[in-house]
Amino acid sequence: MAFPKKLTSHFATNRNRLRDGTYGTEFYEGDPRLIRLGKVEVKKSGKRWKASKPETHPERSRAAAGASRADREWVVLGSTASFDAVRTDGIESGTTDILIFLHGAGNSFETAAETLAVMAELYSDADNPVCPYFFTYPANGKSDPANYFADRDDAALSGPAMARSFGKLITFLTERHVEERCGARIHLLAHSLGNFALRKAVETIFANPAYRPIRLFDTVFLAHADDDKDTLSSNDKMRNLTRLTDRIVVYYDGTDKLLRLSDAVHMDRLGQKGPSPFPGVHVNGCEIAAVDCSETKFDVMSDRQRHRHYLGASKVINDIRAVMRHQEPKRTPLDRAGFWRL
């Protein structure tokens, strides 16, 4: 069965909402902690995906007029409506996999949605479509040094908003009986600067006792991570991510030139060097694998493509598909435990 030419992706964002209903490059109401949730339809024309105007869930939805007093006072939070929609999509499609995407620098709301549509098509099977979800912070949608550093600041400030969205998802899941759940595994893929935003979210979750961290994710994929190479080893960085997921896969490539802009003013990047020092194959019950993608060059040629193996390198795509489905990936082990090559 062919992959559909139209799909619905759900989202959370701390971007400002424009008058036409789309999302811009500033923070929602000027506060980076505030989030809105909704869904967007993405259609394929030829080989390209194109996002339509998003639909934003109201912050609270009230029951219809004329209902009983109890029903009139009943409200549905926007987050509940959003996660209920994901649950319904999962049940109706029969999927075993929900994928949350955290984009890198230079993305607009629309390009984030369109990239996720490409990922959903690449990672889906005919009888097991991936259910897509994304968090988008107000990156400027432009790829140049000045906008990169502005996006980096916005990514750092967006950590608490991302933490709020994860916290709402945890609350939604823990308040549902088993029979109310769709049964799908939840995966997260963070690309480039999205890893830095993820670090700030993890810091927020474990610094605030109001959050109730659980092992939310089946797998977290860190692709070309624009974060410090010691982030998974440092308690004051992203080591606590190992308490939120069953497994972490780090995809790195020493020839990724686009990470050198960040590397020039920061510590060596996780996405270039891999995790160093390596925290161990198992940390807090989480399995960690570091996968060298540098020899996939025959699939991915340009500098921009080499920064996006998860979209253009067949070996990486097949590796992600295998991990998501709990199949044995085809990798070559290196001389250090936990390190592999594609």
Secondary structure, 3 states (H helix, E strand, C coil): CCCCCEEEEEEEECEEECCCCCEEEEEHHHCCCCCEEEEEEEEEECCEEEECCCEECCCEEECCCCCCHHHHHCEEEHHHHHHHHHHHHHHHHCCCEEEEEECCCCCCHHHHHHHHHHHHHHHCECCECCEEEEEECCCCCCCCHHHHHHHHHHHHHCHHHHHHHHHHHHHHHHCCCHHHCCCCEEEEEEECCHHHHHHHHHHHHHHCCCCCCCCCEEEEEEECCCCECCCCCCCCCCHHHHHCEEEEEEEECCCCHHHHHHHCCCCCEHHHHCCCCCCCCEECCEEEEEEECCCCCCCCCCHHHHCCHHHHCHHHHHHHHHHHCCCCCCCEECCCCCEEEC
